[in-house]
């Protein structure tokens, strides 16, 4: 089947979004980023009497693992890439930055 009119493409997109929202949670849809198709999901609950862990705080910024040019709403900018594993309580991250995990 060929789509020769813009309305045909719009109708296809609408049909896809309707079917997608029936299968996946609405939170998986992001108009600006596209669609996320989860491979698995789980829910867990537990009762714990323990409070939050006491973390020793540091100062400064985490190390930058790399940089790349990223297109943001305001245009392109050289952006720091930081590994989540390197972030410690108390670190401050100056933007623009992406924290990868």
BELWO-V929486 format. One record per pair of residues at least 12 apart in sequence whose C-alpha atoms are under 10 Angstrom apart, sorted by sequence separation. I is the first residue (numbers start at 0). J is the second residue. D is the distance in Angstrom with one decimal. If there is no record, write none. Layout:
BEGIN
{{I & J & D} {I & J & D}}
END
This chain:
BEGIN
{{16 & 28 & 8.8} {23 & 35 & 8.9} {24 & 36 & 9.6} {66 & 78 & 5.4} {67 & 79 & 6.8} {86 & 98 & 8.9} {23 & 36 & 7.5} {24 & 37 & 9.6} {65 & 78 & 8.6} {66 & 79 & 4.5} {67 & 80 & 7.5} {79 & 92 & 9.4} {85 & 98 & 9.6} {22 & 36 & 9.7} {23 & 37 & 8.1} {65 & 79 & 6.2} {66 & 80 & 5.4} {79 & 93 & 8.7} {83 & 97 & 9.4} {84 & 98 & 9.4} {19 & 34 & 9.1} {63 & 78 & 9.8} {64 & 79 & 7.7} {65 & 80 & 5.2} {66 & 81 & 8.7} {78 & 93 & 9.9} {79 & 94 & 7.5} {80 & 95 & 9.2} {81 & 96 & 7.2} {82 & 97 & 8.5} {83 & 98 & 5.7} {84 & 99 & 8.7} {85 & 100 & 10.0} {63 & 79 & 6.1} {64 & 80 & 5.7} {65 & 81 & 7.2} {78 & 94 & 7.5} {79 & 95 & 6.7} {80 & 96 & 5.9} {81 & 97 & 6.2} {82 & 98 & 5.7} {83 & 99 & 5.7} {84 & 100 & 7.3} {19 & 36 & 9.3} {62 & 79 & 9.5} {63 & 80 & 5.8} {64 & 81 & 5.5} {65 & 82 & 9.3} {77 & 94 & 9.8} {78 & 95 & 5.4} {79 & 96 & 4.6} {80 & 97 & 5.0} {81 & 98 & 4.7} {82 & 99 & 5.0} {83 & 100 & 5.3} {16 & 34 & 9.7} {62 & 80 & 9.0} {63 & 81 & 5.0} {64 & 82 & 6.7} {77 & 95 & 7.8} {78 & 96 & 5.2} {79 & 97 & 6.3} {80 & 98 & 6.0} {81 & 99 & 6.1} {82 & 100 & 6.1} {62 & 81 & 6.7} {63 & 82 & 7.6} {76 & 95 & 7.6} {77 & 96 & 8.8} {78 & 97 & 7.1} {79 & 98 & 8.4} {80 & 99 & 7.0} {81 & 100 & 8.8} {61 & 81 & 7.2} {62 & 82 & 8.2} {76 & 96 & 9.8} {60 & 81 & 9.9} {61 & 82 & 8.5} {64 & 85 & 9.2} {61 & 83 & 9.0} {63 & 85 & 9.0} {61 & 84 & 9.5} {62 & 85 & 6.9} {61 & 85 & 6.0} {62 & 86 & 8.2} {71 & 95 & 9.1} {60 & 85 & 9.6} {61 & 86 & 5.5} {60 & 86 & 8.1} {61 & 87 & 7.4} {69 & 95 & 9.1} {60 & 87 & 8.9} {69 & 96 & 9.5} {59 & 87 & 9.8} {61 & 89 & 9.6} {62 & 90 & 9.9} {69 & 97 & 9.6} {57 & 86 & 9.8} {58 & 87 & 8.9} {60 & 89 & 8.5} {61 & 90 & 6.1} {63 & 92 & 9.8} {67 & 96 & 9.7} {57 & 87 & 6.9} {58 & 88 & 8.4} {59 & 89 & 7.6} {60 & 90 & 4.9} {61 & 91 & 7.4} {62 & 92 & 9.7} {66 & 96 & 8.7} {67 & 97 & 9.8} {56 & 87 & 7.1} {57 & 88 & 6.3} {58 & 89 & 5.5} {59 & 90 & 5.4} {60 & 91 & 5.0} {61 & 92 & 7.2} {66 & 97 & 9.2} {55 & 87 & 8.5} {56 & 88 & 4.9} {57 & 89 & 5.0} {58 & 90 & 5.5} {59 & 91 & 6.1} {60 & 92 & 5.8} {61 & 93 & 9.9} {54 & 87 & 8.8} {55 & 88 & 6.9} {56 & 89 & 4.8} {57 & 90 & 6.2} {58 & 91 & 7.4} {59 & 92 & 8.5} {60 & 93 & 7.9} {63 & 96 & 9.2} {54 & 88 & 6.7} {55 & 89 & 8.3} {56 & 90 & 7.8} {57 & 91 & 9.4} {63 & 97 & 9.8} {64 & 98 & 9.9} {54 & 89 & 9.2} {63 & 98 & 9.5} {64 & 99 & 9.8}}
END
